[in-house]
Amino acid sequence: MLRSAAIALSLAAILLLPAQLPAASVPAPDFTLSGPQGVLGLQEYRGRVVYLDFWASWCTPCRKSFPWMNALQERYADDGLVVLAVNLDEDTAAARRFLNKYPANFTVAFDPQGNVAERYALKGMPASYLIDRQGNLVMSHTGFRTADTDRLEARIRAQLEQ
């Protein structure tokens, strides 16, 4: 319990910052979830840059973010990017219906109880986090606006170049 509170406080501090973190980054909370591709854990992606996105079927901006995340995955996969989208619907059937309408060409996982979302201290939907190759949080962002995509993509590219 104490560890969860410390993680939540650290993440709350990160979320109060603009899309930059101090040099001493906070380790991204690890997790293991199931999804259409099977069981996966965040630790499997150590050595790669992870764009972690939390979404739900009822979230209108989430619908707009999927084509952009598909393009990111296609453009930067060979450079070491993994787009990992965690669905928060209590009913995974709703998430699957969403995915039929808005296909994901990236990895999807389900968190119907919201346990992982709680560990990341989400403030809104969608919420995204950039995790470096060492497994540290280097950026957080809430919402999805087309006007933000150039800045987000620049941060992703900067991590891929490290």
C-alpha positions as CSV (number, residue, x, y, z in Angstrom):
1,M,0.0,0.0,0.0
2,L,2.8,2.4,0.9
3,R,4.6,1.7,-2.4
4,S,1.4,2.4,-4.3
5,A,1.0,5.7,-2.5
6,A,4.6,6.7,-3.3
7,I,4.1,5.8,-7.0
8,A,0.9,7.8,-7.1
9,L,2.5,10.8,-5.6
10,S,5.5,10.6,-8.0
11,L,3.1,10.3,-10.9
12,A,1.0,13.2,-9.7
13,A,4.1,15.3,-9.6
14,I,4.9,14.3,-13.2
15,L,1.4,15.2,-14.4
16,L,1.7,18.7,-12.9
17,L,4.7,19.3,-15.1
18,P,4.5,20.4,-18.7
19,A,5.4,17.6,-21.1
20,Q,9.0,17.5,-19.7
21,L,10.4,15.6,-16.8
22,P,13.5,16.2,-14.7
23,A,16.7,14.3,-15.6
24,A,16.0,11.8,-12.8
25,S,12.9,10.1,-14.3
26,V,10.5,7.9,-12.4
27,P,10.3,4.2,-13.3
28,A,7.1,3.4,-15.1
29,P,4.9,1.2,-13.0
30,D,5.1,-2.4,-14.4
31,F,2.0,-4.4,-15.3
32,T,0.8,-7.6,-17.0
33,L,-2.5,-7.6,-18.9
34,S,-4.4,-9.7,-21.4
35,G,-5.4,-8.5,-24.9
36,P,-6.3,-9.7,-28.3
37,Q,-2.6,-10.7,-28.9
38,G,-2.5,-12.6,-25.6
39,V,-0.9,-11.8,-22.2
40,L,1.7,-9.1,-22.2
41,G,3.8,-7.2,-19.7
42,L,5.4,-3.8,-19.9
43,Q,8.8,-5.3,-18.9
44,E,8.7,-7.2,-22.3
45,Y,9.4,-3.9,-24.0
46,R,12.5,-2.9,-22.1
47,G,15.0,-1.6,-24.6
48,R,12.3,-0.1,-26.8
49,V,10.5,3.2,-26.5
50,V,6.9,2.8,-25.5
51,Y,4.0,5.1,-26.2
52,L,1.5,3.9,-23.6
53,D,-2.1,5.2,-24.2
54,F,-5.1,4.6,-22.0
55,W,-8.5,4.7,-23.8
56,A,-12.1,3.7,-23.7
57,S,-14.8,3.0,-26.2
58,W,-16.9,5.9,-25.1
59,C,-14.1,8.4,-25.4
60,T,-14.6,10.6,-28.5
61,P,-11.0,11.9,-28.7
62,C,-9.8,8.3,-28.5
63,R,-11.4,7.6,-31.8
64,K,-9.4,10.4,-33.3
65,S,-6.2,9.2,-31.8
66,F,-6.2,5.7,-33.3
67,P,-5.3,6.7,-36.9
68,W,-2.4,8.8,-35.5
69,M,-1.2,5.9,-33.3
70,N,-1.4,3.5,-36.3
71,A,0.7,5.9,-38.3
72,L,3.2,6.2,-35.4
73,Q,3.6,2.5,-35.1
74,E,4.1,2.1,-38.8
75,R,6.5,4.9,-39.1
76,Y,8.7,4.2,-36.1
77,A,8.4,0.4,-35.4
78,D,11.8,-0.3,-37.0
79,D,13.4,2.4,-34.9
80,G,12.2,0.7,-31.7
81,L,8.8,2.3,-30.9
82,V,6.0,0.2,-29.5
83,V,2.5,1.7,-29.2
84,L,0.7,0.0,-26.4
85,A,-3.0,1.0,-25.9
86,V,-4.7,-0.1,-22.7
87,N,-8.5,-0.2,-22.7
88,L,-10.4,0.7,-19.6
89,D,-13.9,-0.4,-20.5
90,E,-15.5,-2.7,-17.8
91,D,-17.1,-4.6,-20.7
92,T,-14.3,-5.8,-23.0
93,A,-17.1,-6.5,-25.6
94,A,-17.5,-2.7,-26.0
95,A,-13.8,-2.4,-26.5
96,R,-13.8,-5.1,-29.2
97,R,-16.7,-3.4,-31.0
98,F,-14.7,-0.1,-30.9
99,L,-11.7,-2.0,-32.4
100,N,-13.8,-3.4,-35.2
101,K,-14.8,0.2,-36.1
102,Y,-11.4,1.7,-35.4
103,P,-8.7,-1.0,-36.0
104,A,-5.5,-0.8,-34.1
105,N,-2.3,-1.8,-35.9
106,F,-0.5,-1.7,-32.5
107,T,-0.7,-3.7,-29.3
108,V,-3.9,-3.5,-27.3
109,A,-4.5,-4.7,-23.7
110,F,-7.5,-4.7,-21.4
111,D,-7.7,-3.3,-17.9
112,P,-11.4,-3.6,-17.0
113,Q,-10.9,-3.1,-13.3
114,G,-8.7,-0.1,-13.9
115,N,-5.9,-1.3,-11.7
116,V,-3.1,-0.2,-14.1
117,A,-4.9,3.1,-14.8
118,E,-4.9,3.7,-11.0
119,R,-1.2,3.0,-10.8
120,Y,-0.6,5.7,-13.5
121,A,-2.9,8.2,-11.7
122,L,-4.9,9.1,-14.9
123,K,-6.4,12.6,-14.9
124,G,-8.5,12.3,-18.1
125,M,-9.0,10.3,-21.3
126,P,-7.2,9.5,-23.3
127,A,-4.0,9.7,-21.3
128,S,-0.6,8.8,-22.7
129,Y,2.8,8.3,-21.3
130,L,6.2,8.0,-23.1
131,I,8.5,5.4,-21.5
132,D,12.2,5.4,-22.5
133,R,14.3,2.3,-23.3
134,Q,15.3,2.0,-19.6
135,G,11.7,1.8,-18.5
136,N,11.4,5.4,-17.1
137,L,8.5,7.8,-17.6
138,V,9.7,10.7,-19.7
139,M,6.5,12.4,-20.6
140,S,2.8,12.4,-19.9
141,H,-0.1,13.9,-21.8
142,T,-3.8,14.1,-21.2
143,G,-6.3,14.3,-24.1
144,F,-5.8,14.1,-27.8
145,R,-5.8,17.2,-30.0
146,T,-4.5,17.1,-33.6
147,A,-2.7,20.4,-32.8
148,D,-0.5,18.5,-30.2
149,T,0.6,15.7,-32.5
150,D,3.7,17.4,-34.0
151,R,5.0,18.2,-30.5
152,L,4.3,14.6,-29.3
153,E,5.9,13.1,-32.3
154,A,9.0,15.3,-31.8
155,R,9.3,13.9,-28.2
156,I,8.9,10.4,-29.5
157,R,11.6,10.9,-32.1
158,A,14.0,12.4,-29.6
159,Q,13.6,9.3,-27.4
160,L,14.2,7.0,-30.4
161,E,17.4,8.8,-31.2
162,Q,18.8,8.2,-27.8
